[in-house]
Every structure is written in structure tokens, then in C-alpha cells.
Amino acid sequence: MEWIDGNVLDTAVLEHAMEGIDAVIHSAAIVSFTSGDRQQMFKTNIEGTANVVNAALLKNVPRLVHVSSVAALGRTTDGETVTEKKQWEDNNINTSYAISKYNAEMEVWRGIGEGLNAVIANPSTILGYGDWNNTSCAFFKSAYNEFPWYSNGINGFVSVEDTARAIVLLMESTISNERFIINGENWSFRQIFNNIADVFGKKRPHREATPFLSALAWRAEKVKTLFSGKTSLLTKESARIAQTTTYFDNSKINNALPGFAFTPLDICIKNACEHYLQYL
């Protein structure tokens, strides 16, 4: 593997990097639920993906795997089970991140229409070891710091190792012009935080973030970040997500990849927590 430093907004670098290669896995994106990141997130996620698609077409890249998100499928309010057939709907529970990933995915479908051999992976919320100051890794930091709030909203979660494995298997397959939800299990946010806190030996969250209290909590966290300069896991958008109930169906990916199986979330969380504790 040869590493090339670059930026998806730099078309010259992309075209150079794609000379004579076998496949592209496009996973570069900004993940944020903070309003101040919206403009840069849209530019990177949408324009950056368009640049990747255009470069792949120009250089006749044989294969592209686009790492999208279940957010690109849209979220539900009534406990619906989401499959790959779900159509995007504009509503007030779609985050800026979701909108950016939906429009990024549209660029890939546009590329497919122009002859690109591509497949799309739609991971749910990814859990695992990483920089716990960013993205979903912040679940672990918040639980370790005994973040007091919980919600009973339900969401899909998947281990980072399973996500990587599924993406590589999709790259190596002959499947094209399709999307696949990559989701291990559907858990409540409360269950996630309780499980992480238990492995860390920390206090479980004990304040239920009802819609009213959640609105107060994210506002309080916003004030704290103004003084601390640190990004909080709890924002207006993340608080809204935590109140929703959405189930994600993983049967398509299970049927498409014989021998592939998802790791139980409790094992994923245990392994990740052990890594965090090792490097604290």
C-alpha cells in the first residue's frame, strides 16, 4: 500500500492518486452535528465525493466502493425498520450530516449512470477504538467521564472491524450498482451507554433526557463549550437523534456475503474499552 497525502477537494491530487490503480474505497468525510461545521462538511462530503467520482471516471478506475451512511437513507420517527429500498424524505429530523451524505451518495449514483462500476456501503453508527474526541468514538469518552444523560431512543450500531471487513468484501465482490446497510444490532442509546460504563467500571447515566430536558441539556452543553472550547457529544442535532426510534435491517448484506457475520455489540464494546483503557 502506498500512502499519498492529499485532499478530496484537490482534483489534481485525486487524478494523480488514481493512475493505474485497481479500486477506490472512498471513506473521506466530515462527521459532525455541530452547526459551525455545516459549511465545511457540505463542501467536503458533497463536492469531495463529486471530485472522487469524476477522477475515477476520468482515470477509468475499475472499481469504487463509496462509504456512505444509513443517515443517507433518512431517519424515522415511528419505529420503522429501514431497508436499502427506503426513499429519502425531507423532514426536520434529518441532520446536516445526513443531508450531506445523501447528496454525496447522489453523486455516486450519477457516476454509476455515467458508467462507473461502484457499490455503496451504508454503515450505521460505528463503534470501536479510535480518537475518542471525535465522531462516535466520543460515546466512550462520555461514558468514561460519567456523562449523566441518557435517552431511550433506538439506533443501529456496528463495530469498526466488521465495517472494514464488509467494505473490503464488497470491493472484492462482483456486486455493482447496489447499496448495502452495514448494521450489527439495534440498541437504545441508554443500553449503549450502560454497557460502556459497566466495562469501564463507571457510573451509568442516570438522568433521562426527555424532549424537554434534552432541549435544556444541549443548550447547557453549548454554553459550556463556549468557555471550554471543547466539542460536546450533545448538540441540538444529536439530542434530536437520541429521541428517535429507527431500526436498520442487515439481511441484505448477510445474504450477499456468505460466511460474513457481525460481532455482537457487547463484545465489540468490551474490546474497544480494553483498548481505550490500555492507552489512557
N, C-alpha and C positions, 0 to 999 in steps of 0.2 A: 504494500500500500504506500502510495506517495502522497504526502500532505502538501497542499498548496494553500497558503493564506490568501483569503480574498473576501469578497462581499457580494451577495446576490444582487446588489444594486449596481455592480460594476460589470457591465456586459462584456468588456474586453477580457477580464479575468475568467469569466464563465466560459467564453468561447475557447480560450487557451486551455482551460482545465478539461474541456470535453473533447479535445483532439485525440482520436484513436482509442477511446475508452469503450468498455463493454456495457456499462449500465450506470445510471444515476439514481441514487437514493436521495431525494430532496426532503430534508428534515429541518432546514433552516427556517426559523420563525421566531417572533417575539410572542411570548405568552404573558399577558398582563390583564388585570382587572382594575387598573388604576387609570383614571380619566386622563391624567397628564401624559400617558404613554400612547394614547389613541392614534395620534397623527403618525408617529414613527412606526407604530405597529401596522397600520394600514399600508404604509409605504413598503415596509419590509415584506410583509406577508402576501400582499396582493401584487404589487409591482415586482417584487423579488421573484415570486413564482412565475409571473409572466416572462421575466427575463430568463429563468431556468428553462422554461418550456421552449422559448424562441431559440435559445442556444442549442438545446437538444435537437430541435428540428433542423437547424442550420448545419449542425455537425453530424447529422444522421446517426444519432445515438440509438443503438438497437433496443434499449430498454430503459424505462423510467418508472420508479416507484415513488409516488407522492405521499408523504406522510401528512395526512390531513388531520381531522379530529372528529369525534362524534358531535362536537359543537357545530360543525358544518351541516349536520343533519337537522339541527334545531332542537329545542327543548320543549317538554310538555308540562302542563300544569295538572293534568288529571290522572297521572299514574299510567300513562300509555306505555306499551312496550315498543321501542323503536327498532326498526329493522333497516336494512340498506335501501328499502323501497320508499322510505319516508321522504316526502317532498318538503322543501324549505318553506316556512311560513314566516312572514314578518310579524313580530309581536314584541311586547315590551319586556319579555324575559330573555330575549336573545342578547347576549353581551356584545360589546365591541369586538372582543376576541372572536366570538362565534361568527359575527358578520364578516370579519376579515378572513377567516378560514373558509367560509362559504364562497366568498368571491375569489379566493385563491384557488379553490377546487374548480370553480368555473373556468379558470384559465387552463387547467389541465384538461378538462373536458373539451375545451376549444382546441387544444393541441391534438387531442385524440381525433377530433373531427378533421384535422389537417394531416393526419397520417401517423401521429406519434403512437408508438407501442407502449402503453402505460397501464399501470394498475394503481388503485388508490387504497391506502390503509387509513382507517378511521379509529385510532385508539381512543379509549375513554380516559379518565383521569389516571395518569401514570404514577405508580408508587415505587420507590426504591431509594438506593443510596445515591447521593449527589450533593450539590451545593444547596444546603437547606435554607439559604437566604432567598432562593428563587423558586418560582413555579410551584408545582405540587410537592416538592421536597419540603416546603415550608410547613406542611402538616406535621412533620416530625419535630421540627424546631418548636412549633407552637405547643405540641403535646409535651415536649420535654420541659418547656417553660411553664407548664401547667396553665395553659390558656383556659379561662373559666367557662367559655360559652360553648354550647352545643346546639345542634338542631336535629330534628327528626326527618329532614329531607333525605331522599334516596337518590343515589347516583351510581354510575358504573365506575369500576376501578380495575386496573390491570398492572401486573408487575412490569418493571422496565426490561427485565431479561426476557419475559415472554413477548413483549412488544418487539424487541430487537429480533428475536428468533422468527417471529411471524413475518416480519418485514423481509428478512433475508430469504425465507422460504418462498414468499411471494415473488421476490426478484428472480429466484431460480426457476420458478414455475413457468408454464406457458400461458397462464391466465392473463388476459388483457381486457381492457375496456370495461372493467368492473371495479366496484368498491367493496371493502370488507370491514365490518366492525370488529375491532380487536378489544374485547372486554372479558375480563376474568369473572368477576362476580358483581352483583348489585347489592351494595350495602348502604345503610344510613350513615350520614356524616357522624352521628353520635357513636355508632359502632366502630367506625374508623378511629376516632379519637380515643375511645375507651381502650381499644386493642393496642394502639401505640403506647398510650400512657401505662398500661399494665406491663408491657415488655420493658419499658424504661424504669418501672417502679415509681412512677409519678402519680400525682393525684388526678383522678378523672375530672373532666369538665363537669360543672355542677349547676350552671345557670342555663336554663332553657332559653334559647333565642327565639321567642315568639316574634311574629312580624313586627309588633310594636317595639319590643325590647331590642330586636335586631336593628331597627332603624336608629334607636338611641345608641346602640353599641358601635355601629360603623361610624357614626358621627363623632363619638368619643375617641375612637381609634384614629380618625382623620386629624383631630386636634392634636393628639399625641405625636403623630408623625410630623406635624409642622415643627414641633420642638425637638424631636429626636433625630429627624432626617432619615429614619428607618422606614422601610416599606412594611405595611401591615398585611397579614393574610386576610383580614376582614376589611372589605371595602363595600361600597354601595352595591356593586355588581356581584361580588362573591356572596354577600349576605342574601341577595335575591336568589341566587342559585341554590343556596343552602335551604331555602324554603320549598323548593320544587321536588317533585317525585317523578323520576324518569328511570325506566328500566331499559337496558340495552341487550338485544338478542345476539348471541355469539354463534348461533348454529351454522351460519353460512361459512365462516372461517374454519370451524371444526370439520365440516363436511368437505371443504376444499383441500385441506391439508392433512392427509392420512398420517397418523402417528403423532400429530401435534396435540398437546394437551396443556391447558392452563394450570399454573401453580395456584393452589389455594391461597387466598389473600392472607390468612393468618400466618402462613409460612413465609410469604413474601415480606410481610411486616416484621416478623421476627428476624429474618436475615438482614433486612435493612437496618433495623435498630441496633443489631450487633455491630454492624459496620460503623454506624454513627458513634456508638459508644467507644469503639476502638480508636477513633481519631479525634475525639473531643479534647 
